Amino acid sequence: MSTAVDPAVPPSGAGCVECDAVGGWWVHLRRCAACGHIGCCDDSLARHATAHWRETGHPIIRSFEPGEDWFWNYDENEYYDGPELAAPECHPEDQSVPGPASRVPRNWVNLLRARSD
């Protein structure tokens, strides 16, 4: 599992790389423990963190939410006991959830419900 986690790699930014590139929004953020990629969670419309795993084979993510320090192993479908990662440990605490606030549509809850129907 050593290649799945690189504690020295910093996060790629404060938001989902792919959502930021297209002006999108997310619910929660996840950090790839191998390369630092920040992607949106599976509750988000685009699910970029899971897509990153499928594209790269990097199986371990860590929550990038303030106050959360859990890891998840996609390959094993279970929590993972990971090390401390390079700072920062989460997105800025003043960043809204969902976020970023300026891009979250007013009907975001309905959009998420429609996706799961």
N, C-alpha and C positions, 0 to 999 in steps of 0.2 A: 504493500500500500504506500510505500515511500514516494513513488512517482505521482501519486494521487494528491499529495499534500506538499506544498512548498511554503513553509511558514514565513519566509523572507519576502515573498512577492506581495507588494501592496495592491489594494483594490484598484480597479480600472477607473473609478470615479465615484461620484456621489449618487448616481442614478443608473438605471438600466441603459446599457450601451445602445442597444437596438431601438428602444423606445425614444431615447434622446435624439437619435439620428433622424427620426421621422416625426418628431414633435408629439409623440405618444405619451401615455401615462401608465401608471402601475399601481397595484395594491400594496404589495410588500416586495422587498428586495432580497436576493440571495447572492452570495459570493462564492465563486469557484475557488476551492482550496488549492488547486494546482496552478492556476494562472492569474487569479485575481479578478477575472471577468465578473462584472455585476450584471445580473439579469433579473427580470421580474418573475415572481412566484407563479405557481399554478392557479392561484385565485385571480391572477391578472388575465386580461383578455389574450395577450400574446404568448405568455408562458415561455419567455426567452431563457430562463435558467435551465429548464428541462431541455429545450432545443439545443442549448450549448452543450449539455452532456451528450446528447445524441450525436451531435456533429463532431465533437472532439474526443469523446470517450473519457472525459474527466469526471469521475463518479462522485466526488465528495464536494458538497456545498456547505456553507455556514450561513446562518441567518445574518443579514446585514441591517437588522432592525435594532434600535436602541434597547438595551436591557436584555437582549437575547444572545445566548452564546452556544446554541446547539448546532450540531453538524448532522448532515443526512448523507447516507450512502445510497445512491441510485441503484448501483449494481446489486446490492444486498437487500434493498428496500427496508432499511432500518437505520436507526440513529447510529452515529459514529462518535467515538471518543477522540476528538482531535486536539491538537496543540493550540497554543496562543498564536495568532497570526499577526503579521505586520499591521501597524496602525494605518488608518483608523479602523476601529472594530465595527462601526456602523455608519449609516448616512448621518448627515447633520441632524441633531435633535430637533431643530426648528423646521425641518422639512416635513411637509404635511404627509399624512397617510390617509387615503391614497395621495399620490403626488405625481409630479409637482403640482401644487394647488392651481397654478395658472393654466394648466392643461387638462385638469380633471373635469369632464363634462357634468353638467347639473344632474343628468339622468344616469350617472355611473352605476348606481345600484340596479336599475332596470336593465342596463346593458349586460351586467354580469349575470343577472337572473335569466335573461333571454339566451345567453350562451349555454347555460346548463339545462335548459328545457329541451 
